[in-house]
Amino acid sequence: MSKINPMWTAHNNLHNEGGEGYNPHEQYITESGEPTWSKLMDRQHKVERIMDGTSIDDPRYAELAAELATLKAAIKLDMEG
């Protein structure tokens, strides 16, 4: 059985009290977290909500539309690969 480094334990105990979220030490971070496409979808939905409240005459609308197209392409590529 491997021994856990006490510094890692201390880091977790220090940063994970108070309920503001889980902040694991880098040692505990694995690749099995939330997939990138899921995080990108969250951003996509946020951009779509902003676009819903933005006039198409607003110069920012074109920037949002470009970002949305980029996000959709990135999501598609990440889900395929």
N, C-alpha and C positions, 0 to 999 in steps of 0.2 A: 504494500500500500504506500502511495506517495504521500509525502508530508506537504501540507499547504504552507506557503510562505506566510509568516505572521504579518508582514508588511501588507500583503494583499488583503488579509482579513481586517487589519486596522483601517485600510483605505475604504473597504466596503462598509465597515461599521461607522466610520466618520461621515461618509457621503450619502448614506442610505437611511438616515434617520429623519423623521419629520414628514414623511409622506409626499415629498415633492417629486418623487420619481426614483427610478432605479438607475444608479450610476456605477456600473461595474468597473472594476479594475481591468485594464487591457488584457490581463492574463485570462479573464473569464469571458472575453468577447469571442464569439465563434461566428462562423459564416451562416449559421442557421437562423439568423435574425429575420426581420421583415424583408421581403424581397424588394429590390429596387423598383420594379414596375409598380408595386403597391404604393410606394412613397411618391412616385411620379404621378400616379392616378389621383392621389390626394391633391397634389399641386394642380393637376388638370381641372379637377372639380372646382377648386378655388378660382382659377382663372375664368372658368365658364360662368361662375356666379358674378364675378366682377364685370364680365362682358355683358351679362344680362342687365346690369344697372348702368351701363355706359352707352351713351349715344354713339351711333355709327359715324356721326360727324366729328366726334372728339378725336384729336390726333392720337391719343393713347390707345384707341380702339384697334388701330392697325398693328401697334406693337403687341397688344394682347393676342390678336389673331395670329400673329407670327409665332408668338410663344406657344400658343395652343397647338399649332401645327407641328412645332418642334417636339413638344411633349408627346403628342400622339405617335409620332414617328419613333421616338425613343422607347415608348411603352411597347410598341409593336416589335421592335428589335430585341428588347430585353425579354419579352415573353417567348420569342422564337428561339433565342439562344440560350 
